[in-house]
Amino acid sequence: MSEAHRHDVSVSESGNGPYGQVVTIGHHVFGADEPEALGGKDTGPDPFELVMAGLGACTCMTLRMYAGRKKLPLEHVSVVIRHVVVAGADGKGTRDRFERRITLTGALDEAQRAQLISIADRCPVSRTLSAGADVTAAEATGAAEAA
């Protein structure tokens, strides 16, 4: 997607419990929250669920685009994402892992299925999560920037 079509994502407290948030992306507005077990009111997906939704959507879209370009008989694709925390390579720390279970429907042969599964790792969100990303923070300085 070109930069001209991307929107900033705005998140602010909704006032619905201690952790409720309102998320605005272009003309899309929805809630986010922590589950009740963590002190929230469960008024929307939690932050990790939002990351998983982005990974799942990007995976499906990437496979659909690839299948379309290669004229593969992919009828439907769906992805289930699970977030698990695993021991780090050094055995001391922990690391987040996102496990994708991809379901491909259509008259695909085994080679086409294997190719589509390998293409899943090329989706931009998967690549960003796998490589890591720089995340910065700065205080908004103007009223327009804070809105």
DSSP file (Angstrom, degrees, kcal/mol; ACC not computed):
  #  RESIDUE AA STRUCTURE BP1 BP2  ACC     N-H-->O    O-->H-N    N-H-->O    O-->H-N    TCO  KAPPA ALPHA  PHI   PSI    X-CA   Y-CA   Z-CA
    1    1 A M              0   0    0      0, 0.0     5,-0.0     0, 0.0     2,-0.0   0.000 360.0 360.0 360.0 133.6    0.0    0.0    0.0
    2    2 A S    >>  -     0   0    0      1,-0.1     3,-1.7     3,-0.0     4,-0.5  -0.350 360.0-112.9 -74.8 157.6    1.4    3.4   -0.9
    3    3 A E  G >4 S+     0   0    0      1,-0.3     3,-0.9     2,-0.2    -1,-0.1   0.794 114.0  67.1 -59.9 -28.8    2.0    6.0    1.7
    4    4 A A  G 34 S+     0   0    0      1,-0.2    -1,-0.3     3,-0.0    -2,-0.0   0.750 103.5  45.5 -64.7 -22.7   -0.7    8.2    0.2
    5    5 A H  G <4 S+     0   0    0     -3,-1.7    -1,-0.2     2,-0.1    -2,-0.2   0.514  93.0  98.1 -99.1  -6.5   -3.3    5.6    1.2
    6    6 A R    <<  -     0   0    0     -3,-0.9     2,-0.3    -4,-0.5    20,-0.0  -0.509  57.9-152.5 -83.1 151.3   -2.1    5.0    4.8
    7    7 A H        -     0   0    0     -2,-0.2     2,-0.1    18,-0.0    -2,-0.1  -0.904  20.7-111.5-118.2 148.9   -3.7    6.7    7.7
    8    8 A D        -     0   0    0     -2,-0.3    18,-0.7     1,-0.0     2,-0.5  -0.487  33.5-128.0 -66.7 151.6   -2.3    7.6   11.1
    9    9 A V  E     -A   25   0A   0     16,-0.2     2,-0.5    -2,-0.1    16,-0.2  -0.930  22.4-162.0-105.6 125.6   -3.8    5.6   13.9
   10   10 A S  E     -A   24   0A   0     14,-2.8    14,-3.1    -2,-0.5     2,-0.4  -0.919   9.4-179.4-110.9 131.7   -5.1    7.6   16.7
   11   11 A V  E     +A   23   0A   0     -2,-0.5     2,-0.3    12,-0.2    12,-0.2  -0.997   8.5 160.1-131.5 131.8   -5.7    6.0   20.1
   12   12 A S  E     -A   22   0A   0     10,-1.9    10,-3.1    -2,-0.4     2,-0.0  -0.978  47.4 -81.3-146.2 160.2   -7.1    7.8   23.2
   13   13 A E  E     -A   21   0A   0     -2,-0.3     8,-0.3     8,-0.2     7,-0.1  -0.349  30.6-158.9 -62.9 137.1   -8.8    6.8   26.4
   14   14 A S        -     0   0    0      6,-2.1     7,-0.2     2,-0.1    -1,-0.1   0.669  32.2-122.8 -90.6 -18.6  -12.5    6.2   26.0
   15   15 A G  S    S+     0   0    0      5,-0.6     2,-1.3     2,-0.3     6,-0.1   0.439  74.9 125.9  85.7   0.0  -13.4    6.7   29.7
   16   16 A N  S  > S-     0   0    0      4,-0.1     4,-0.6     2,-0.0    25,-0.3  -0.701  84.5 -41.2 -93.9  85.2  -14.9    3.2   29.7
   17   17 A G  T  4 S-     0   0    0     -2,-1.3    -2,-0.3     1,-0.2     3,-0.1  -0.186  91.4 -58.5  82.1 178.8  -13.1    1.7   32.6
   18   18 A P  T  4 S+     0   0    0      0, 0.0    -1,-0.2     0, 0.0    22,-0.1   0.750 134.2  26.1 -71.3 -23.5   -9.4    2.1   33.5
   19   19 A Y  T  4 S+     0   0    0     -3,-0.3    -2,-0.1    20,-0.2    21,-0.1   0.420  82.9 129.8-121.9  -0.6   -8.0    0.8   30.2
   20   20 A G     <  -     0   0    0     -4,-0.6    -6,-2.1    -3,-0.1    -5,-0.6  -0.312  35.2-173.6 -61.3 138.0  -10.7    1.3   27.6
   21   21 A Q  E     -AB  13  32A   0     11,-2.8    11,-1.7    -8,-0.3     2,-0.5  -0.926  23.3-139.4-131.4 153.2   -9.5    3.0   24.4
   22   22 A V  E     -AB  12  31A   0    -10,-3.1   -10,-1.9    -2,-0.3     2,-0.5  -0.981  20.7-158.6-113.1 128.0  -11.0    4.4   21.3
   23   23 A V  E     -AB  11  30A   0      7,-3.6     7,-2.2    -2,-0.5     2,-0.5  -0.903   6.6-170.1-109.5 128.9   -9.0    3.6   18.1
   24   24 A T  E     +AB  10  29A   0    -14,-3.1   -14,-2.8    -2,-0.5     2,-0.4  -0.982  11.4 171.4-123.4 124.9   -9.5    5.7   15.0
   25   25 A I  E >   -AB   9  28A   0      3,-2.9     3,-2.5    -2,-0.5     2,-0.3  -0.916  70.0 -56.6-130.6 102.9   -8.0    4.7   11.6
   26   26 A G  T 3  S-     0   0    0    -18,-0.7   -16,-0.1    -2,-0.4   -20,-0.0  -0.479 122.8 -18.6  59.8-123.4   -9.3    7.0    8.9
   27   27 A H  T 3  S+     0   0    0     -2,-0.3     2,-0.5    -3,-0.1    -1,-0.3   0.351 117.7 102.0 -94.8   5.8  -13.0    6.6    9.1
   28   28 A H  E <   -B   25   0A   0     -3,-2.5    -3,-2.9     2,-0.0     2,-0.4  -0.784  48.1-179.5 -93.0 129.8  -12.9    3.4   11.1
   29   29 A V  E     +B   24   0A   0     -2,-0.5     2,-0.3    -5,-0.2    -5,-0.2  -0.997  12.3 145.8-131.6 130.2  -13.5    3.7   14.8
   30   30 A F  E     -B   23   0A   0     -7,-2.2    -7,-3.6    -2,-0.4     2,-0.2  -0.960  38.5-102.2-154.8 170.4  -13.5    0.8   17.3
   31   31 A G  E     -B   22   0A   0     -2,-0.3     2,-0.3    12,-0.2    -9,-0.2  -0.569  21.0-169.5 -98.9 160.6  -12.6    0.0   20.9
   32   32 A A  E     +B   21   0A   0    -11,-1.7   -11,-2.8    12,-0.3     2,-0.3  -0.970  19.1 149.9-140.4 152.6   -9.7   -1.7   22.6
   33   33 A D        -     0   0    0     12,-1.8   -13,-0.1    -2,-0.3     7,-0.1  -0.967  43.9 -95.0-166.5 172.5   -9.4   -2.8   26.2
   34   34 A E        -     0   0    0     -2,-0.3     8,-2.1    12,-0.1     9,-0.3  -0.727  50.6 -98.7 -94.6 153.9   -7.8   -5.3   28.5
   35   35 A P    > > -     0   0    0      0, 0.0     5,-2.1     0, 0.0     3,-1.6  -0.279  35.4-106.2 -66.9 161.8   -9.8   -8.4   29.5
   36   36 A E  G > 5S+     0   0    0      1,-0.3     3,-2.0     3,-0.2    -2,-0.0   0.844 118.7  64.7 -57.9 -35.3  -11.6   -8.4   32.9
   37   37 A A  G 3 5S+     0   0    0      1,-0.3    -1,-0.3     2,-0.1     4,-0.0   0.731 105.4  45.5 -62.0 -21.4   -9.0  -10.7   34.3
   38   38 A L  G < 5S-     0   0    0     -3,-1.6    -1,-0.3     2,-0.0    -2,-0.2   0.178 130.9 -90.2-107.6  15.8   -6.4   -8.0   33.9
   39   39 A G  T < 5S+     0   0    0     -3,-2.0    -3,-0.2     1,-0.3   -20,-0.2   0.416  91.5 113.6  96.1  -2.2   -8.5   -5.2   35.3
   40   40 A G  S   <S-     0   0    0     -5,-2.1    -1,-0.3   -22,-0.1   -23,-0.1  -0.180  71.7-121.8 -88.9-172.7  -10.2   -4.0   32.1
   41   41 A K        -     0   0    0    -25,-0.3    -5,-0.1    -7,-0.2   -24,-0.1   0.305  40.6-122.4-112.1   5.2  -13.9   -4.2   31.0
   42   42 A D        +     0   0    0     -8,-2.1    -9,-0.1     1,-0.1     4,-0.1   0.887  59.0 149.5  56.1  44.3  -13.2   -6.3   27.9
   43   43 A T        -     0   0    0     -9,-0.3   -12,-0.2   -27,-0.2    -1,-0.1   0.435  68.2  -8.6 -87.0   0.3  -14.9   -3.6   25.6
   44   44 A G  S    S-     0   0    0    -10,-0.1   -12,-0.3   -14,-0.1   -11,-0.3  -0.969  97.9 -49.0-174.9 178.6  -12.6   -4.5   22.7
   45   45 A P        -     0   0    0      0, 0.0   -12,-1.8     0, 0.0    -2,-0.1  -0.259  57.1-117.6 -61.3 150.7   -9.6   -6.5   21.6
   46   46 A D     >  -     0   0    0    -14,-0.2     4,-2.0     1,-0.1     3,-0.4  -0.426  35.1 -95.3 -83.5 168.6   -6.5   -6.3   23.7
   47   47 A P  H  > S+     0   0    0      0, 0.0     4,-1.9     0, 0.0     5,-0.1   0.861 125.0  49.1 -55.5 -40.6   -3.3   -4.9   22.2
   48   48 A F  H  > S+     0   0    0      1,-0.2     4,-2.6     2,-0.2     5,-0.2   0.875 108.4  54.4 -68.1 -34.8   -1.8   -8.3   21.3
   49   49 A E  H  > S+     0   0    0     -3,-0.4     4,-2.4     2,-0.2    -1,-0.2   0.874 106.6  52.2 -64.2 -35.7   -5.1   -9.3   19.7
   50   50 A L  H  X S+     0   0    0     -4,-2.0     4,-2.1     2,-0.2    -2,-0.2   0.908 109.7  48.4 -65.8 -41.1   -4.9   -6.2   17.5
   51   51 A V  H  X S+     0   0    0     -4,-1.9     4,-2.3     2,-0.2    -2,-0.2   0.928 112.1  49.5 -62.2 -44.1   -1.3   -7.1   16.5
   52   52 A M  H  X S+     0   0    0     -4,-2.6     4,-2.8     1,-0.2    -2,-0.2   0.880 108.2  53.6 -63.4 -37.7   -2.5  -10.7   15.7
   53   53 A A  H  X S+     0   0    0     -4,-2.4     4,-2.8     2,-0.2     5,-0.2   0.918 109.3  48.7 -62.9 -42.2   -5.4   -9.2   13.7
   54   54 A G  H  X S+     0   0    0     -4,-2.1     4,-2.4     2,-0.2    -2,-0.2   0.913 112.8  47.5 -62.8 -42.7   -3.0   -7.2   11.6
   55   55 A L  H  X S+     0   0    0     -4,-2.3     4,-2.3     2,-0.2    -2,-0.2   0.917 114.2  46.7 -64.7 -43.5   -0.7  -10.2   11.0
   56   56 A G  H  X S+     0   0    0     -4,-2.8     4,-2.4     2,-0.2    -2,-0.2   0.923 113.9  46.9 -65.4 -44.3   -3.7  -12.4   10.1
   57   57 A A  H  X S+     0   0    0     -4,-2.8     4,-2.6    -5,-0.2     5,-0.2   0.925 113.6  48.3 -63.5 -44.4   -5.2   -9.8    7.7
   58   58 A C  H  X S+     0   0    0     -4,-2.4     4,-2.7    -5,-0.2    -1,-0.2   0.896 110.9  51.3 -63.7 -40.1   -1.8   -9.1    6.1
   59   59 A T  H  X S+     0   0    0     -4,-2.3     4,-2.4    -5,-0.2     5,-0.2   0.949 112.1  45.7 -61.5 -49.7   -1.2  -12.9    5.6
   60   60 A C  H  X S+     0   0    0     -4,-2.4     4,-2.4     1,-0.2    -2,-0.2   0.924 114.7  47.7 -60.1 -45.2   -4.5  -13.5    4.0
   61   61 A M  H  X S+     0   0    0     -4,-2.6     4,-2.6     2,-0.2    -1,-0.2   0.906 111.3  50.5 -63.9 -42.1   -4.2  -10.4    1.7
   62   62 A T  H  X S+     0   0    0     -4,-2.7     4,-2.5     1,-0.2    -1,-0.2   0.922 112.2  46.7 -63.0 -44.2   -0.6  -11.4    0.7
   63   63 A L  H  X S+     0   0    0     -4,-2.4     4,-2.7     2,-0.2     5,-0.2   0.892 112.3  50.6 -65.5 -38.9   -1.7  -14.9   -0.2
   64   64 A R  H  X S+     0   0    0     -4,-2.4     4,-2.2    -5,-0.2    -2,-0.2   0.927 112.0  47.3 -63.9 -44.7   -4.7  -13.7   -2.2
   65   65 A M  H  X S+     0   0    0     -4,-2.6     4,-2.4     2,-0.2    -2,-0.2   0.930 114.4  46.6 -62.4 -45.4   -2.5  -11.2   -4.1
   66   66 A Y  H  X S+     0   0    0     -4,-2.5     4,-2.5     1,-0.2    -2,-0.2   0.937 112.5  49.1 -63.2 -47.4    0.1  -13.9   -4.9
   67   67 A A  H  X>S+     0   0    0     -4,-2.7     5,-2.6     1,-0.2     4,-0.5   0.883 111.4  51.1 -60.7 -38.2   -2.5  -16.5   -5.9
   68   68 A G  H ><5S+     0   0    0     -4,-2.2     3,-0.6    -5,-0.2    -1,-0.2   0.924 111.5  46.1 -64.8 -44.9   -4.1  -13.9   -8.2
   69   69 A R  H 3<5S+     0   0    0     -4,-2.4    -2,-0.2     1,-0.2    -1,-0.2   0.884 118.8  41.4 -65.5 -37.9   -0.9  -13.0   -9.9
   70   70 A K  H 3<5S-     0   0    0     -4,-2.5    -1,-0.2    -5,-0.2    -2,-0.2   0.432 108.2-125.5 -89.5   0.7    0.1  -16.6  -10.4
   71   71 A K  T <<5 +     0   0    0     -3,-0.6    -3,-0.2    -4,-0.5    -4,-0.1   0.887  47.7 170.0  55.0  43.2   -3.5  -17.6  -11.3
   72   72 A L      < -     0   0    0     -5,-2.6     2,-1.9    -6,-0.2    -1,-0.2  -0.598  45.3-115.1 -82.8 146.8   -3.6  -20.3   -8.6
   73   73 A P        +     0   0    0      0, 0.0     2,-0.7     0, 0.0    34,-0.6  -0.234  57.1 153.6 -80.2  51.9   -6.9  -21.9   -7.9
   74   74 A L  E     +C  106   0B   0     -2,-1.9    32,-0.3     1,-0.2     3,-0.1  -0.732  16.4 175.4 -82.7 115.8   -7.2  -20.5   -4.4
   75   75 A E  E     -     0   0B   0     30,-2.9     2,-0.3    -2,-0.7    31,-0.2   0.840  64.7  -2.1 -88.5 -38.3  -10.8  -20.2   -3.5
   76   76 A H  E     -C  105   0B   0     29,-1.7    29,-2.8     2,-0.0     2,-0.4  -0.991  56.3-165.5-156.1 144.2  -10.5  -19.1    0.1
   77   77 A V  E     +C  104   0B   0     -2,-0.3     2,-0.3    27,-0.2    27,-0.2  -0.998  11.2 173.2-132.5 138.9   -7.8  -18.4    2.7
   78   78 A S  E     -C  103   0B   0     25,-1.9    25,-3.0    -2,-0.4     2,-0.4  -0.982  11.5-158.3-140.9 154.8   -8.2  -18.1    6.5
   79   79 A V  E     -C  102   0B   0     -2,-0.3     2,-0.5    23,-0.2    23,-0.2  -0.997   6.0-161.3-136.4 134.7   -5.6  -17.7    9.2
   80   80 A V  E     -C  101   0B   0     21,-2.1    21,-2.5    -2,-0.4     2,-0.4  -0.978  17.4-158.4-112.5 128.6   -5.8  -18.4   13.0
   81   81 A I  E     -C  100   0B   0     -2,-0.5     2,-0.4    19,-0.2    19,-0.2  -0.880   8.0-170.2-110.3 137.5   -3.1  -16.7   15.0
   82   82 A R  E     -C   99   0B   0     17,-2.2    17,-3.0    -2,-0.4     2,-0.5  -0.991  11.8-148.4-124.2 136.0   -2.0  -17.7   18.5
   83   83 A H  E     +C   98   0B   0     -2,-0.4     2,-0.3    15,-0.2    15,-0.2  -0.911  23.9 172.3-102.7 124.8    0.4  -15.6   20.7
   84   84 A V  E     -C   97   0B   0     13,-2.8    13,-2.7    -2,-0.5     2,-0.5  -0.956  28.6-136.0-129.9 151.5    2.6  -17.6   23.0
   85   85 A V  E     -C   96   0B   0     -2,-0.3     2,-0.3    11,-0.2    11,-0.2  -0.941  31.2-177.7-106.8 124.0    5.5  -16.7   25.2
   86   86 A V  E     -C   95   0B   0      9,-3.1     9,-2.8    -2,-0.5     2,-0.1  -0.775  34.1 -86.1-120.7 162.0    8.5  -19.0   24.9
   87   87 A A  E     -C   94   0B   0     -2,-0.3     7,-0.3     7,-0.2    -1,-0.1  -0.404  50.4-112.2 -64.9 141.1   11.8  -19.3   26.6
   88   88 A G    >   -     0   0    0      5,-3.5     3,-1.9     1,-0.1    -1,-0.1  -0.213  29.4-101.5 -69.1 166.1   14.5  -17.3   25.0
   89   89 A A  T 3  S+     0   0    0      1,-0.3    -1,-0.1     2,-0.1    -2,-0.1   0.806 124.3  54.2 -59.8 -30.8   17.5  -18.8   23.2
   90   90 A D  T 3  S-     0   0    0      1,-0.1    -1,-0.3     0, 0.0    -2,-0.0   0.537 109.1-125.2 -82.1  -5.3   19.7  -18.2   26.2
   91   91 A G  S <  S+     0   0    0     -3,-1.9    -2,-0.1     2,-0.1    -1,-0.1   0.431  93.4  82.4  78.0  -1.8   17.2  -20.0   28.5
   92   92 A K  S    S+     0   0    0     -5,-0.0     2,-0.1     2,-0.0    -1,-0.1   0.855  87.3  36.0-101.7 -47.2   17.0  -17.0   30.7
   93   93 A G  S    S-     0   0    0      1,-0.1    -5,-3.5    -6,-0.0     2,-0.3  -0.210  77.1-114.4 -97.2-172.0   14.5  -14.6   29.2
   94   94 A T  E     -C   87   0B   0     -7,-0.3     2,-0.3    -2,-0.1    -7,-0.2  -0.841  18.8-158.3-123.4 164.5   11.3  -15.0   27.2
   95   95 A R  E     -C   86   0B   0     -9,-2.8    -9,-3.1    -2,-0.3     2,-0.3  -0.995  19.8-119.7-142.4 143.1   10.3  -14.2   23.7
   96   96 A D  E     -C   85   0B   0     -2,-0.3     2,-0.4   -11,-0.2   -11,-0.2  -0.631  28.8-171.4 -82.5 142.0    7.0  -13.7   22.0
   97   97 A R  E     -C   84   0B   0    -13,-2.7   -13,-2.8    -2,-0.3     2,-0.6  -1.000  13.3-155.2-134.9 135.9    6.0  -16.0   19.2
   98   98 A F  E     -C   83   0B   0     -2,-0.4     2,-0.5   -15,-0.2   -15,-0.2  -0.953  13.1-159.6-109.3 118.6    3.0  -15.7   16.8
   99   99 A E  E     -C   82   0B   0    -17,-3.0   -17,-2.2    -2,-0.6     2,-0.5  -0.870   4.3-157.8-102.4 125.9    1.9  -19.0   15.4
  100  100 A R  E     -C   81   0B   0     -2,-0.5     2,-0.6   -19,-0.2   -19,-0.2  -0.887   9.0-166.1-106.2 130.7   -0.2  -19.0   12.2
  101  101 A R  E     -C   80   0B   0    -21,-2.5   -21,-2.1    -2,-0.5     2,-0.5  -0.959  18.3-162.8-111.7 110.2   -2.4  -21.8   11.2
  102  102 A I  E     -C   79   0B   0     -2,-0.6     2,-0.6   -23,-0.2   -23,-0.2  -0.811   8.5-160.9-102.6 129.5   -3.3  -21.2    7.5
  103  103 A T  E     -C   78   0B   0    -25,-3.0   -25,-1.9    -2,-0.5     2,-0.5  -0.949   7.5-169.0-110.8 121.5   -6.3  -22.9    5.8
  104  104 A L  E     -C   77   0B   0     -2,-0.6     2,-0.4   -27,-0.2   -27,-0.2  -0.940   0.9-167.7-111.4 126.4   -6.2  -22.9    2.0
  105  105 A T  E     +C   76   0B   0    -29,-2.8   -30,-2.9    -2,-0.5   -29,-1.7  -0.948  41.5  69.6-115.6 134.7   -9.3  -24.0    0.1
  106  106 A G  E    S-C   74   0B   0     -2,-0.4     2,-2.2   -32,-0.3   -32,-0.2  -0.749  93.5 -61.1 144.3 170.7   -9.2  -24.7   -3.6
  107  107 A A  S    S+     0   0    0    -34,-0.6     2,-0.3    -2,-0.2   -33,-0.1  -0.380  75.5 151.9 -81.7  60.7   -7.9  -27.2   -6.2
  108  108 A L        -     0   0    0     -2,-2.2     2,-0.1   -35,-0.1    -2,-0.1  -0.731  39.6-135.4 -94.1 139.5   -4.3  -26.6   -5.3
  109  109 A D     >  -     0   0    0     -2,-0.3     4,-2.4     1,-0.1     5,-0.2  -0.390  34.6 -97.2 -83.9 173.3   -1.6  -29.3   -5.7
  110  110 A E  H  > S+     0   0    0      1,-0.2     4,-2.6     2,-0.2     5,-0.2   0.865 123.9  52.7 -61.3 -38.1    1.0  -29.9   -2.9
  111  111 A A  H  > S+     0   0    0      2,-0.2     4,-2.3     1,-0.2    -1,-0.2   0.909 110.4  47.7 -64.8 -41.8    3.6  -27.7   -4.6
  112  112 A Q  H  > S+     0   0    0      2,-0.2     4,-2.4     1,-0.2    -2,-0.2   0.901 112.0  50.1 -65.5 -40.7    1.2  -24.8   -4.8
  113  113 A R  H  X S+     0   0    0     -4,-2.4     4,-2.4     2,-0.2    -2,-0.2   0.929 111.5  48.0 -62.5 -45.8    0.2  -25.2   -1.2
  114  114 A A  H  X S+     0   0    0     -4,-2.6     4,-2.1     1,-0.2    -2,-0.2   0.895 111.2  51.2 -62.2 -40.6    3.8  -25.3   -0.1
  115  115 A Q  H  X S+     0   0    0     -4,-2.3     4,-2.0     2,-0.2    -1,-0.2   0.921 110.1  48.7 -64.0 -44.0    4.5  -22.2   -2.1
  116  116 A L  H  X S+     0   0    0     -4,-2.4     4,-1.3     1,-0.2    -2,-0.2   0.911 109.9  51.7 -63.3 -42.0    1.6  -20.3   -0.6
  117  117 A I  H  X S+     0   0    0     -4,-2.4     4,-0.5     1,-0.2     3,-0.4   0.907 111.1  47.7 -62.4 -40.0    2.7  -21.3    2.9
  118  118 A S  H >< S+     0   0    0     -4,-2.1     3,-0.8     1,-0.2    -1,-0.2   0.841 106.3  58.1 -69.3 -31.4    6.2  -20.0    2.2
  119  119 A I  H >< S+     0   0    0     -4,-2.0     3,-2.3     1,-0.2     4,-0.3   0.785  89.3  75.1 -66.9 -27.0    4.8  -16.8    0.8
  120  120 A A  H >< S+     0   0    0     -4,-1.3     3,-1.5    -3,-0.4    -1,-0.2   0.857  88.5  59.1 -54.6 -35.9    3.0  -16.1    4.1
  121  121 A D  T << S+     0   0    0     -3,-0.8    -1,-0.3    -4,-0.5    -2,-0.2   0.612  97.0  63.3 -70.0 -10.4    6.4  -15.2    5.6
  122  122 A R  T <  S+     0   0    0     -3,-2.3    -1,-0.3    -4,-0.2    -2,-0.2   0.491  70.9 117.5 -92.0  -3.6    6.7  -12.4    3.0
  123  123 A C  S <> S-     0   0    0     -3,-1.5     4,-2.5    -4,-0.3     5,-0.2  -0.416  75.3-121.1 -64.0 141.6    3.7  -10.5    4.2
  124  124 A P  H  > S+     0   0    0      0, 0.0     4,-2.2     0, 0.0     5,-0.2   0.833 110.6  49.6 -56.4 -37.5    4.9   -7.0    5.3
  125  125 A V  H  > S+     0   0    0      2,-0.2     4,-2.7     1,-0.2     5,-0.2   0.919 111.3  49.6 -69.4 -41.0    3.6   -7.4    8.9
  126  126 A S  H  > S+     0   0    0     -6,-0.2     4,-2.6     1,-0.2     5,-0.2   0.922 111.7  49.1 -60.5 -44.3    5.2  -10.8    9.2
  127  127 A R  H  X S+     0   0    0     -4,-2.5     4,-2.3     2,-0.2     5,-0.2   0.902 112.0  48.5 -63.1 -41.4    8.5   -9.4    8.0
  128  128 A T  H  X S+     0   0    0     -4,-2.2     4,-1.9    -5,-0.2    -2,-0.2   0.932 113.7  45.6 -65.6 -45.6    8.3   -6.4   10.4
  129  129 A L  H  < S+     0   0    0     -4,-2.7    -2,-0.2     1,-0.2    -1,-0.2   0.908 114.9  48.3 -64.4 -40.4    7.5   -8.6   13.4
  130  130 A S  H  < S+     0   0    0     -4,-2.6    -1,-0.2    -5,-0.2    -2,-0.2   0.876 118.2  39.3 -67.4 -38.0   10.3  -11.1   12.4
  131  131 A A  H  < S-     0   0    0     -4,-2.3    -1,-0.2    -5,-0.2    -2,-0.2   0.726 109.6-126.2 -83.1 -22.7   12.9   -8.5   11.9
  132  132 A G     <  -     0   0    0     -4,-1.9     2,-0.3    -5,-0.2    -1,-0.1  -0.065  20.9-124.6  87.4 159.7   11.9   -6.3   14.8
  133  133 A A        -     0   0    0     -4,-0.1     2,-0.4    -2,-0.1    -5,-0.0  -0.985  13.9-111.4-141.5 150.5   11.1   -2.6   14.4
  134  134 A D        -     0   0    0     -2,-0.3     2,-0.5     2,-0.0    -2,-0.0  -0.704  32.9-167.0 -79.0 131.8   12.3    0.6   16.0
  135  135 A V        -     0   0    0     -2,-0.4     2,-0.3     2,-0.0    -2,-0.0  -0.990   6.4-173.3-122.9 125.1    9.6    2.1   18.2
  136  136 A T        -     0   0    0     -2,-0.5     2,-0.4     2,-0.0    -2,-0.0  -0.761   9.2-156.8-115.8 162.6   10.1    5.7   19.3
  137  137 A A        +     0   0    0     -2,-0.3     2,-0.3     2,-0.0    -2,-0.0  -0.999  17.4 160.9-140.0 137.1    8.1    7.9   21.7
  138  138 A A        -     0   0    0     -2,-0.4     2,-0.3     0, 0.0     3,-0.0  -0.984  42.5-103.1-149.8 148.2    7.9   11.7   21.9
  139  139 A E        -     0   0    0     -2,-0.3     2,-0.1     1,-0.1     7,-0.0  -0.551  40.4-111.7 -73.8 135.8    5.5   14.0   23.5
  140  140 A A        -     0   0    0     -2,-0.3    -1,-0.1     1,-0.1     6,-0.0  -0.444  28.7-163.9 -63.7 138.5    3.1   15.7   21.1
  141  141 A T        +     0   0    0     -2,-0.1     2,-0.3    -3,-0.0    -1,-0.1   0.662  61.0  45.7-104.4 -18.5    3.9   19.4   21.0
  142  142 A G  S  > S-     0   0    0      1,-0.1     4,-1.9     0, 0.0     5,-0.2  -0.849  80.0-115.0-126.4 162.1    0.8   21.0   19.4
  143  143 A A  H  > S+     0   0    0     -2,-0.3     4,-1.2     1,-0.2    -1,-0.1   0.891 117.6  50.0 -60.4 -41.3   -3.0   20.7   19.8
  144  144 A A  H  4 S+     0   0    0      1,-0.2    -1,-0.2     2,-0.2     3,-0.1   0.874 111.0  49.4 -66.4 -36.9   -3.3   19.3   16.3
  145  145 A E  H  4 S+     0   0    0      1,-0.2    -1,-0.2     2,-0.1    -2,-0.2   0.833 111.7  48.6 -70.7 -32.4   -0.6   16.7   16.9
  146  146 A A  H  <        0   0    0     -4,-1.9    -1,-0.2     1,-0.2    -2,-0.2   0.704 360.0 360.0 -80.6 -20.3   -2.2   15.6   20.2
  147  147 A A     <        0   0    0     -4,-1.2    -1,-0.2    -5,-0.2    -2,-0.1   0.484 360.0 360.0 -74.8 360.0   -5.7   15.2   18.7
